[in-house]
Amino acid sequence: MRKICFFIILIFNLAFESQAEVKLTFGVYTSDKPSRMVTKFKPILKQIEQNMSDYLQEDIVISMQVYATYEKGIEAITTGKVDFMRLGPASYVFAKENEPGLSILAMENQKGKKTFKGIICTHQDSQLHTIKDLKGKSFAFGNKKSTIGRYLSQNHMMSHDIYARDLAKLAYLGRHDTVGMSVSARKYDAGALKEGTFNKLIAQGHKLRKIADFDNVTKPWVSRKLLDNKIYQTLQSALLNITDPDLLKAYGKQGFLMGNDQDYQPIRRAIAQNIHFSNHIIRTSSK
């Protein structure tokens, strides 16, 4: 009887182990419509699952959590609510300040580089042609924590002696697509958004024209603090070894590259200098 019980327990344990899954949660915040975010990331996550399963010989299940705001996304990765996350460069800088234990898994590959463009655009029929022409005009920024939608675009404007006080009106509209559509609808004279969204909107028939561009660092995929080292290494390898051209074309990138914290020093500098963009209003009004 004891032998029978032993074998029953052994068979139960083997069956349980064979069905064991490694469950991970991936996080992302909305820089576009939530439905588009899901459509964009699901195929990539499925490939990561497959790559990790092949490496570990275990079933990997990745669930996806979309956060409504940049702040909620940053909070999720810094408190360990998600295991890994795709962050914007500025969001990574803020998250790293809050939780130094975060680690970069990889950076997105943009045509073999770790940089891509931010765009300052206007309506196709606008009389604006240079940054200098923005004086006295209305301007649409993105999210207040957006790398392109705030920090780099404002840094670029300051480099051409354009500050908040020089604009007739400014607003933070949240998403890149919202900025582009608002400029196309002439609700604002100009706006800042990422190049990919700018090109998509033009392809959709929105009447936009570029008046300036500037470099941004590509987005990092980041792991939470204290993620199991074996899982971290396997997840990193899974990202770096995504090579399916059709999958990457649909995602809009050429894959992933190794990255490190120093890659984001230009973003830290832009954030540190950003106070000067608005402080000109204070100095002007105090006179």
Secondary structure, 3 states (H helix, E strand, C coil): CHHHHHHHHHHHHHHHHHCCEEEEEEEEECCCCHHHHHHHHHHHHHHHHHHHHHHHCCEEEEEEEEECCHHHHHHHHHCCCCCEEECCHHHHHHHHHHCCCCEEEEEECECCECEEEEEEEEECCCCCCCHHHHCCCEEEECCCCCHHHHHHHHHHHHCCCCCHHHCCEEEECCCHHHHHHHHHCCCCCEEEEEHHHHHHHHHCCCCEEEEEEEEEECCEEEECCCCCHHHHHHHHHHHHCCCCHHHHHHHCCCCEECCCHHHHHHHHHHHHHCHHHHHHHHHHHCC
